[in-house]
């Protein structure tokens, strides 16, 4: 037989789930976003480096 649950028990269960969601959102905001930002910065530096190399080669070709 199923145990009958009261409204108060349901509210406590929902409150626990909400707290868990807040905890997971906090972890994503503080940890994962920093790693993603670092990866994006690395890609940006790589693109800038390649662009600088292309421009310098283009200027070298034009000057000769």
N, C-alpha and C positions, 0 to 999 in steps of 0.2 A: 504494500500500500504506500501511496505517496504521502509524505508528511505535509500537512497544510502549513503554508507560510503566511505570516501576517504582513500587513502593509509596511510596518516598521522594518521588518527584516528585508523586504524588497527595497526599501529606501536605502538601507545600509549597504545592500549589494550594489545598487546603482551608484552610490557614493564611492564605493571602493573601485568600481570600474572607471569612474570619472577621474579619480586620483591617479590611477594607473595610466590613463590617457595623458594627463598633464605631465606625468613623469616622463613618458616616452617622447612627448613633444619637446620637453626641456632638453632631453638627451640629443635629439635631432638638432635643435637650435644651437646648442653649445658645442657639440662635438663634430657632427657630420658636416655642418655648414662650414666650419673652419677648414676641414680637410678639402671640401669642394672648392673653397675660395683659393686655397693653396694650389690646387691642381689647375684651376683657371689661370692663376697668376703665372704658373710655369708655362702654360700654353701661350699666354700673351707674350712672355719674354722670348719664347722660341719664334713666334711669328715676327716680332720686332727684329730679331737677329737675322732671320732669313730676308726680311724686307730690306734691312740695311745692307746686307751682302748683295742683293739684287741691284739696289740703287748704286752702290759703289762700283759694281761691275759695269753697269750701264754708263756711268760717268767715265770710267776708264776707256770703254769702247769709243765713246764720243770724242774723248780727248786725243785719241790716236787717229 
